[in-house]
Amino acid sequence: MSEEAYREDPAFGDDAVADASSHSADPVPALAESQGDSQGPQGSAEAYSSLLEQFLAYTGVERGLSPATVKAYAADLRVYADFLTRHGITSVSRIGRKDVESFITSLASESPRSRARRLASVHEFHRFALRQQLVPIDVSEGVKAPKSPQSLPDVLSIEEVGDLLEAAGSGDAQDPVALRDKALLEFMYATGARVSEAVGLDLGDVDLESSVAKLTGKGSKQRLVPIGSYAREAMARYLNMGRPDLQRRARRQPELSAVMLNKRGRRLSRQSVWEIVQQAGQRAGITRPLHPHTLRHSFATHLIQGGADVRTVQELLGHASVTTTQIYTHVSPENLIEAYLLAHPRAR
């Protein structure tokens, strides 16, 4: 699994590890001096803990990554530090490439995907140590994660998406919640927005007259995406008739900036979006599991199938690498058979 694939992994949520940054931090005292070989395992564990705290502070403060991302890094790197401590490696400067490879090998009971995630965290940790001048080289560079079977993303057909979006607004036409749900799902399918981008949307980010929206993605990177006519109409109805009603329900200070509000007039949560998608799926008669990312996957796949090039879809999705986007270029069995029958000289 590539670094970018790790960052897109739903297991870490939509705010998973952001793209590599060129930022640097002020050097800190080299731990190699304070982690001498005279220290026992406990001293080593404490030294790694100190370096880990510095790394997490760097990722959370200077790089501005989400708390969920920082927590994911911490979990992976504590496993790594425990492994090194158990094997008597008492200084970050004494970690070698074989130690990194041995660590990955020791995770044989975990899935290839999990090992790839842990290795991605180890890579970031060693880059940080090199940046802080604690080590002369990045010993993790070039260490590859075991390949995991590539699974295709969950994608709805165009008809299923239509059923889902219709079901989202199947309630009372004047109900602000129904108007919100319809606008939310139409917007997510029209733009390919991550759930965090959808709930983080502010009023100033939407220009319905120009049919564009500004999305703030990973690493606070922003991009402009077009809004199709269906989503534009649903958003206009919600903003004019639904949102003002929800805003009035706020018991304290009303929410002035968020586009998507909950029943109490506050900004909608990511968990609520999951529930909205699943409830709409049930009403639409879609029996397989659904999640907000299903709309993002469907958005990208339908664009590719409709003739959009991969680079364009990459920009719309906000992917740093086209490698991540290429998973959407998969060919359905039906299209594969049709192409074969049309192209092969002896197919029929």
DRENDO-1510 file (C-alpha; in Angstrom, 1 decimal, always signed):
<recs>
REC; n; res; u; v; w
REC; 1; MET; +0.0; +0.0; +0.0 .
REC; 2; SER; +1.3; +3.4; -0.9 .
REC; 3; GLU; +1.7; +6.3; +1.6 .
REC; 4; GLU; -1.2; +8.1; -0.1 .
REC; 5; ALA; -3.4; +5.0; +0.1 .
REC; 6; TYR; -2.6; +4.8; +3.8 .
REC; 7; ARG; -3.7; +8.4; +4.2 .
REC; 8; GLU; -7.0; +7.7; +2.4 .
REC; 9; ASP; -7.7; +4.5; +4.5 .
REC; 10; PRO; -11.2; +4.7; +5.9 .
REC; 11; ALA; -9.9; +3.0; +9.0 .
REC; 12; PHE; -8.4; +6.3; +10.0 .
REC; 13; GLY; -11.4; +8.3; +9.1 .
REC; 14; ASP; -11.7; +11.0; +6.5 .
REC; 15; ASP; -9.2; +13.1; +8.4 .
REC; 16; ALA; -6.5; +10.5; +8.1 .
REC; 17; VAL; -2.8; +11.3; +7.7 .
REC; 18; ALA; -2.4; +14.4; +5.6 .
REC; 19; ASP; +0.0; +14.8; +2.7 .
REC; 20; ALA; +3.8; +15.0; +3.5 .
REC; 21; SER; +4.8; +18.5; +4.4 .
REC; 22; SER; +7.9; +20.5; +3.7 .
REC; 23; HIS; +7.7; +22.3; +7.0 .
REC; 24; SER; +10.6; +22.0; +9.4 .
REC; 25; ALA; +10.8; +22.3; +13.1 .
REC; 26; ASP; +13.5; +23.8; +15.4 .
REC; 27; PRO; +16.2; +21.2; +16.2 .
REC; 28; VAL; +15.9; +19.4; +19.6 .
REC; 29; PRO; +18.8; +17.9; +21.5 .
REC; 30; ALA; +19.9; +14.6; +20.0 .
REC; 31; LEU; +18.5; +11.7; +22.0 .
REC; 32; ALA; +21.5; +9.6; +21.1 .
REC; 33; GLU; +23.4; +11.5; +23.8 .
REC; 34; SER; +20.8; +10.9; +26.5 .
REC; 35; GLN; +20.0; +7.3; +25.5 .
REC; 36; GLY; +23.4; +5.8; +26.1 .
REC; 37; ASP; +24.0; +2.1; +26.2 .
REC; 38; SER; +24.2; +2.2; +29.9 .
REC; 39; GLN; +20.5; +2.7; +30.1 .
REC; 40; GLY; +18.3; -0.3; +30.7 .
REC; 41; PRO; +15.0; -1.0; +28.9 .
REC; 42; GLN; +13.0; +1.3; +31.0 .
REC; 43; GLY; +15.3; +4.2; +30.3 .
REC; 44; SER; +15.1; +3.4; +26.6 .
REC; 45; ALA; +11.3; +3.4; +26.8 .
REC; 46; GLU; +11.3; +6.8; +28.5 .
REC; 47; ALA; +13.6; +8.2; +25.8 .
REC; 48; TYR; +11.4; +7.0; +23.0 .
REC; 49; SER; +8.4; +8.4; +24.8 .
REC; 50; SER; +10.0; +11.8; +24.8 .
REC; 51; LEU; +10.8; +11.7; +21.1 .
REC; 52; LEU; +7.3; +10.4; +20.3 .
REC; 53; GLU; +5.8; +13.4; +22.2 .
REC; 54; GLN; +8.0; +15.8; +20.2 .
REC; 55; PHE; +6.9; +14.1; +17.0 .
REC; 56; LEU; +3.2; +14.2; +17.9 .
REC; 57; ALA; +3.5; +17.8; +18.9 .
REC; 58; TYR; +5.1; +18.6; +15.5 .
REC; 59; THR; +2.4; +16.8; +13.6 .
REC; 60; GLY; -0.5; +18.2; +15.6 .
REC; 61; VAL; +0.7; +21.8; +16.0 .
REC; 62; GLU; +3.1; +22.7; +13.1 .
REC; 63; ARG; +1.5; +20.5; +10.4 .
REC; 64; GLY; -2.0; +21.0; +11.8 .
REC; 65; LEU; -3.1; +17.4; +11.4 .
REC; 66; SER; -6.4; +16.4; +13.0 .
REC; 67; PRO; -6.5; +14.9; +16.5 .
REC; 68; ALA; -7.7; +11.6; +15.0 .
REC; 69; THR; -4.6; +11.5; +12.8 .
REC; 70; VAL; -2.2; +12.3; +15.6 .
REC; 71; LYS; -3.8; +9.6; +17.7 .
REC; 72; ALA; -3.4; +7.1; +14.9 .
REC; 73; TYR; +0.3; +7.9; +14.6 .
REC; 74; ALA; +0.7; +7.6; +18.4 .
REC; 75; ALA; -0.8; +4.1; +18.5 .
REC; 76; ASP; +1.4; +2.8; +15.7 .
REC; 77; LEU; +4.6; +4.3; +17.0 .
REC; 78; ARG; +4.1; +3.1; +20.6 .
REC; 79; VAL; +4.0; -0.4; +19.1 .
REC; 80; TYR; +7.2; +0.3; +17.3 .
REC; 81; ALA; +8.9; +1.8; +20.4 .
REC; 82; ASP; +7.9; -1.3; +22.4 .
REC; 83; PHE; +9.4; -3.5; +19.8 .
REC; 84; LEU; +12.7; -1.6; +19.8 .
REC; 85; THR; +12.9; -1.5; +23.6 .
REC; 86; ARG; +12.3; -5.3; +23.9 .
REC; 87; HIS; +15.2; -5.9; +21.5 .
REC; 88; GLY; +17.6; -3.7; +23.5 .
REC; 89; ILE; +17.8; -0.9; +20.9 .
REC; 90; THR; +18.5; +2.0; +23.3 .
REC; 91; SER; +19.1; +4.9; +20.9 .
REC; 92; VAL; +17.3; +6.2; +17.9 .
REC; 93; SER; +20.7; +6.5; +16.2 .
REC; 94; ARG; +21.2; +2.8; +16.6 .
REC; 95; ILE; +18.1; +1.7; +14.7 .
REC; 96; GLY; +19.1; +0.1; +11.4 .
REC; 97; ARG; +17.2; -0.9; +8.3 .
REC; 98; LYS; +17.1; -4.5; +9.4 .
REC; 99; ASP; +15.4; -3.4; +12.7 .
REC; 100; VAL; +12.7; -1.7; +10.7 .
REC; 101; GLU; +12.3; -4.8; +8.5 .
REC; 102; SER; +12.2; -7.1; +11.6 .
REC; 103; PHE; +9.5; -4.9; +13.1 .
REC; 104; ILE; +7.3; -5.3; +10.0 .
REC; 105; THR; +8.0; -9.1; +10.0 .
REC; 106; SER; +7.0; -9.3; +13.7 .
REC; 107; LEU; +3.5; -8.1; +12.7 .
REC; 108; ALA; +2.9; -11.2; +10.6 .
REC; 109; SER; -0.4; -11.9; +12.5 .
REC; 110; GLU; -1.8; -8.5; +11.3 .
REC; 111; SER; -3.3; -8.0; +7.9 .
REC; 112; PRO; -1.1; -6.6; +5.1 .
REC; 113; ARG; -3.2; -3.4; +5.3 .
REC; 114; SER; -2.5; -2.9; +9.0 .
REC; 115; ARG; +1.2; -3.5; +8.5 .
REC; 116; ALA; +1.3; -1.0; +5.7 .
REC; 117; ARG; -0.4; +1.6; +8.0 .
REC; 118; ARG; +2.2; +1.0; +10.7 .
REC; 119; LEU; +5.1; +1.2; +8.3 .
REC; 120; ALA; +3.7; +4.5; +7.0 .
REC; 121; SER; +3.8; +5.9; +10.5 .
REC; 122; VAL; +7.4; +4.5; +11.0 .
REC; 123; HIS; +8.4; +6.3; +7.8 .
REC; 124; GLU; +7.1; +9.6; +9.1 .
REC; 125; PHE; +8.8; +9.1; +12.4 .
REC; 126; HIS; +12.2; +8.5; +10.9 .
REC; 127; ARG; +11.8; +11.4; +8.5 .
REC; 128; PHE; +11.2; +13.6; +11.6 .
REC; 129; ALA; +14.3; +12.2; +13.3 .
REC; 130; LEU; +16.4; +13.0; +10.2 .
REC; 131; ARG; +14.8; +16.5; +10.0 .
REC; 132; GLN; +15.8; +17.1; +13.7 .
REC; 133; GLN; +19.4; +16.0; +12.9 .
REC; 134; LEU; +19.1; +13.1; +15.4 .
REC; 135; VAL; +20.3; +10.6; +12.8 .
REC; 136; PRO; +22.4; +10.9; +9.6 .
REC; 137; ILE; +20.1; +9.0; +7.4 .
REC; 138; ASP; +16.5; +7.7; +7.2 .
REC; 139; VAL; +17.0; +4.0; +7.7 .
REC; 140; SER; +13.4; +3.3; +7.0 .
REC; 141; GLU; +13.7; +4.7; +3.4 .
REC; 142; GLY; +13.1; +1.9; +0.9 .
REC; 143; VAL; +11.5; -0.5; +3.3 .
REC; 144; LYS; +8.4; -1.7; +1.6 .
REC; 145; ALA; +5.2; -2.9; +3.2 .
REC; 146; PRO; +3.8; -6.3; +2.2 .
REC; 147; LYS; +1.4; -6.0; -0.7 .
REC; 148; SER; -2.2; -6.4; +0.1 .
REC; 149; PRO; -4.8; -7.6; -2.3 .
REC; 150; GLN; -6.3; -4.6; -4.0 .
REC; 151; SER; -10.0; -4.3; -3.3 .
REC; 152; LEU; -12.3; -2.2; -5.4 .
REC; 153; PRO; -14.2; +0.6; -3.6 .
REC; 154; ASP; -17.8; +0.2; -2.7 .
REC; 155; VAL; -19.7; +1.8; -5.6 .
REC; 156; LEU; -23.4; +2.3; -6.3 .
REC; 157; SER; -24.8; +2.2; -9.8 .
REC; 158; ILE; -26.2; +5.4; -11.2 .
REC; 159; GLU; -29.7; +4.1; -10.7 .
REC; 160; GLU; -28.9; +3.2; -7.0 .
REC; 161; VAL; -27.5; +6.7; -6.4 .
REC; 162; GLY; -30.7; +8.1; -7.9 .
REC; 163; ASP; -32.8; +6.0; -5.6 .
REC; 164; LEU; -30.7; +7.0; -2.6 .
REC; 165; LEU; -30.9; +10.7; -3.3 .
REC; 166; GLU; -34.6; +10.5; -3.8 .
REC; 167; ALA; -35.1; +8.6; -0.6 .
REC; 168; ALA; -33.1; +11.2; +1.3 .
REC; 169; GLY; -35.7; +13.8; +0.5 .
REC; 170; SER; -38.8; +11.6; +0.7 .
REC; 171; GLY; -40.2; +13.2; +3.8 .
REC; 172; ASP; -42.4; +16.3; +4.2 .
REC; 173; ALA; -41.3; +18.7; +1.5 .
REC; 174; GLN; -41.4; +21.5; +4.2 .
REC; 175; ASP; -39.5; +19.6; +6.8 .
REC; 176; PRO; -36.1; +21.3; +7.4 .
REC; 177; VAL; -34.5; +18.0; +8.3 .
REC; 178; ALA; -35.7; +16.3; +5.0 .
REC; 179; LEU; -34.5; +19.4; +3.1 .
REC; 180; ARG; -31.1; +19.2; +4.8 .
REC; 181; ASP; -30.7; +15.5; +4.2 .
REC; 182; LYS; -31.5; +15.9; +0.5 .
REC; 183; ALA; -29.1; +18.8; +0.1 .
REC; 184; LEU; -26.4; +17.0; +2.0 .
REC; 185; LEU; -26.4; +13.8; -0.1 .
REC; 186; GLU; -26.9; +15.7; -3.3 .
REC; 187; PHE; -23.9; +17.9; -2.5 .
REC; 188; MET; -21.7; +15.0; -1.5 .
REC; 189; TYR; -22.4; +13.1; -4.7 .
REC; 190; ALA; -22.1; +16.2; -6.9 .
REC; 191; THR; -18.7; +17.2; -5.5 .
REC; 192; GLY; -17.2; +14.0; -4.2 .
REC; 193; ALA; -16.7; +15.7; -0.8 .
REC; 194; ARG; -15.3; +13.8; +2.1 .
REC; 195; VAL; -17.7; +13.7; +5.1 .
REC; 196; SER; -15.4; +16.0; +7.0 .
REC; 197; GLU; -15.4; +18.5; +4.1 .
REC; 198; ALA; -19.2; +18.3; +4.0 .
REC; 199; VAL; -19.8; +19.0; +7.7 .
REC; 200; GLY; -17.0; +21.6; +7.7 .
REC; 201; LEU; -18.6; +23.6; +4.9 .
REC; 202; ASP; -19.4; +27.2; +5.8 .
REC; 203; LEU; -21.8; +29.6; +4.2 .
REC; 204; GLY; -19.0; +31.6; +2.7 .
REC; 205; ASP; -17.7; +28.5; +0.9 .
REC; 206; VAL; -20.8; +28.1; -1.3 .
REC; 207; ASP; -21.5; +30.2; -4.3 .
REC; 208; LEU; -24.7; +28.9; -5.9 .
REC; 209; GLU; -24.8; +31.6; -8.5 .
REC; 210; SER; -21.5; +30.5; -9.9 .
REC; 211; SER; -22.2; +26.8; -9.1 .
REC; 212; VAL; -19.0; +26.3; -7.1 .
REC; 213; ALA; -18.0; +25.3; -3.6 .
REC; 214; LYS; -14.7; +25.6; -1.7 .
REC; 215; LEU; -13.8; +22.4; +0.1 .
REC; 216; THR; -11.1; +22.3; +2.8 .
REC; 217; GLY; -9.4; +18.9; +2.8 .
REC; 218; LYS; -6.5; +17.2; +4.4 .
REC; 219; GLY; -3.7; +19.4; +5.6 .
REC; 220; SER; -6.1; +22.4; +5.3 .
REC; 221; LYS; -5.7; +22.3; +1.5 .
REC; 222; GLN; -8.5; +24.0; -0.3 .
REC; 223; ARG; -10.0; +23.3; -3.7 .
REC; 224; LEU; -12.9; +24.6; -5.8 .
REC; 225; VAL; -15.4; +22.1; -7.1 .
REC; 226; PRO; -18.4; +22.6; -9.4 .
REC; 227; ILE; -21.9; +22.0; -8.1 .
REC; 228; GLY; -24.3; +20.3; -10.5 .
REC; 229; SER; -27.9; +21.6; -11.1 .
REC; 230; TYR; -29.6; +18.9; -8.9 .
REC; 231; ALA; -27.4; +19.7; -6.0 .
REC; 232; ARG; -27.6; +23.4; -6.5 .
REC; 233; GLU; -31.4; +23.3; -6.4 .
REC; 234; ALA; -31.5; +21.1; -3.3 .
REC; 235; MET; -29.0; +23.4; -1.6 .
REC; 236; ALA; -31.0; +26.5; -2.5 .
REC; 237; ARG; -34.2; +25.0; -1.0 .
REC; 238; TYR; -32.4; +24.0; +2.1 .
REC; 239; LEU; -30.6; +27.3; +2.6 .
REC; 240; ASN; -33.8; +29.3; +2.0 .
REC; 241; MET; -36.4; +27.2; +3.8 .
REC; 242; GLY; -34.7; +24.6; +5.9 .
REC; 243; ARG; -31.6; +26.0; +7.5 .
REC; 244; PRO; -33.3; +29.2; +9.0 .
REC; 245; ASP; -35.7; +26.9; +10.9 .
REC; 246; LEU; -32.9; +24.7; +12.2 .
REC; 247; GLN; -30.9; +27.7; +13.2 .
REC; 248; ARG; -33.7; +29.1; +15.3 .
REC; 249; ARG; -33.7; +25.8; +17.3 .
REC; 250; ALA; -30.3; +26.7; +18.8 .
REC; 251; ARG; -30.7; +27.0; +22.6 .
REC; 252; ARG; -27.6; +29.1; +23.0 .
REC; 253; GLN; -25.6; +31.2; +20.5 .
REC; 254; PRO; -27.0; +30.3; +17.0 .
REC; 255; GLU; -24.7; +28.7; +14.5 .
REC; 256; LEU; -23.9; +31.5; +12.0 .
REC; 257; SER; -21.4; +29.9; +9.7 .
REC; 258; ALA; -22.0; +26.2; +9.3 .
REC; 259; VAL; -24.1; +25.1; +6.2 .
REC; 260; MET; -25.3; +21.8; +7.6 .
REC; 261; LEU; -27.0; +22.0; +10.9 .
REC; 262; ASN; -28.4; +19.3; +13.2 .
REC; 263; LYS; -31.9; +19.4; +14.8 .
REC; 264; ARG; -30.6; +21.5; +17.7 .
REC; 265; GLY; -29.2; +24.2; +15.4 .
REC; 266; ARG; -25.5; +23.2; +15.8 .
REC; 267; ARG; -23.0; +22.0; +13.2 .
REC; 268; LEU; -23.9; +18.6; +11.9 .
REC; 269; SER; -21.5; +15.8; +13.1 .
REC; 270; ARG; -19.8; +13.2; +11.0 .
REC; 271; GLN; -21.6; +10.4; +12.9 .
REC; 272; SER; -24.9; +12.0; +12.0 .
REC; 273; VAL; -24.0; +11.9; +8.3 .
REC; 274; TRP; -23.3; +8.2; +8.6 .
REC; 275; GLU; -26.8; +7.7; +10.1 .
REC; 276; ILE; -28.4; +9.9; +7.3 .
REC; 277; VAL; -26.8; +7.8; +4.6 .
REC; 278; GLN; -27.8; +4.5; +6.2 .
REC; 279; GLN; -31.4; +5.6; +6.8 .
REC; 280; ALA; -31.7; +6.8; +3.2 .
REC; 281; GLY; -30.2; +3.5; +2.0 .
REC; 282; GLN; -32.8; +1.6; +4.0 .
REC; 283; ARG; -35.6; +3.6; +2.5 .
REC; 284; ALA; -34.2; +3.1; -1.0 .
REC; 285; GLY; -34.1; -0.6; -0.5 .
REC; 286; ILE; -30.3; -0.9; -0.8 .
REC; 287; THR; -29.4; -3.9; +1.3 .
REC; 288; ARG; -25.6; -3.7; +1.2 .
REC; 289; PRO; -23.7; -1.6; +3.8 .
REC; 290; LEU; -23.4; +2.1; +3.0 .
REC; 291; HIS; -21.2; +4.8; +4.4 .
REC; 292; PRO; -20.6; +8.4; +3.4 .
REC; 293; HIS; -17.5; +7.5; +1.4 .
REC; 294; THR; -19.7; +5.4; -0.8 .
REC; 295; LEU; -20.9; +8.6; -2.4 .
REC; 296; ARG; -17.3; +9.8; -3.0 .
REC; 297; HIS; -16.4; +6.4; -4.5 .
REC; 298; SER; -19.5; +6.5; -6.7 .
REC; 299; PHE; -18.8; +10.1; -7.8 .
REC; 300; ALA; -15.2; +9.3; -8.9 .
REC; 301; THR; -16.2; +6.0; -10.6 .
REC; 302; HIS; -19.1; +7.5; -12.5 .
REC; 303; LEU; -16.9; +10.4; -13.8 .
REC; 304; ILE; -14.3; +7.9; -15.0 .
REC; 305; GLN; -17.0; +5.8; -16.7 .
REC; 306; GLY; -18.4; +8.9; -18.3 .
REC; 307; GLY; -15.1; +9.8; -19.9 .
REC; 308; ALA; -13.4; +12.1; -17.4 .
REC; 309; ASP; -9.6; +11.7; -17.4 .
REC; 310; VAL; -7.9; +10.5; -14.2 .
REC; 311; ARG; -6.0; +13.8; -13.7 .
REC; 312; THR; -9.3; +15.8; -13.6 .
REC; 313; VAL; -10.8; +13.4; -11.1 .
REC; 314; GLN; -7.7; +13.6; -9.0 .
REC; 315; GLU; -8.1; +17.4; -8.8 .
REC; 316; LEU; -11.8; +17.1; -8.0 .
REC; 317; LEU; -11.1; +14.6; -5.2 .
REC; 318; GLY; -8.2; +16.5; -3.8 .
REC; 319; HIS; -5.8; +13.6; -4.0 .
REC; 320; ALA; -2.1; +14.5; -3.8 .
REC; 321; SER; -1.1; +11.5; -6.0 .
REC; 322; VAL; -2.8; +10.2; -9.1 .
REC; 323; THR; -1.9; +6.7; -7.8 .
REC; 324; THR; -4.7; +6.9; -5.3 .
REC; 325; THR; -7.2; +8.0; -8.0 .
REC; 326; GLN; -6.3; +5.2; -10.4 .
REC; 327; ILE; -8.2; +2.7; -8.3 .
REC; 328; TYR; -11.4; +4.2; -9.8 .
REC; 329; THR; -10.3; +3.2; -13.3 .
REC; 330; HIS; -11.4; -0.4; -12.6 .
REC; 331; VAL; -13.6; -1.9; -15.3 .
REC; 332; SER; -16.8; -3.6; -14.3 .
REC; 333; PRO; -17.3; -7.2; -15.4 .
REC; 334; GLU; -20.2; -6.2; -17.6 .
REC; 335; ASN; -18.1; -3.6; -19.4 .
REC; 336; LEU; -15.2; -6.0; -19.7 .
REC; 337; ILE; -17.4; -8.7; -21.4 .
REC; 338; GLU; -19.0; -6.1; -23.7 .
REC; 339; ALA; -15.6; -4.8; -24.8 .
REC; 340; TYR; -14.3; -8.3; -25.3 .
REC; 341; LEU; -17.3; -9.3; -27.5 .
REC; 342; LEU; -17.0; -6.1; -29.6 .
REC; 343; ALA; -13.2; -6.2; -30.0 .
REC; 344; HIS; -12.0; -9.8; -30.2 .
REC; 345; PRO; -12.2; -11.2; -33.7 .
REC; 346; ARG; -13.2; -14.7; -32.6 .
REC; 347; ALA; -15.4; -13.8; -29.6 .
REC; 348; ARG; -18.6; -15.0; -31.3 .
</recs>
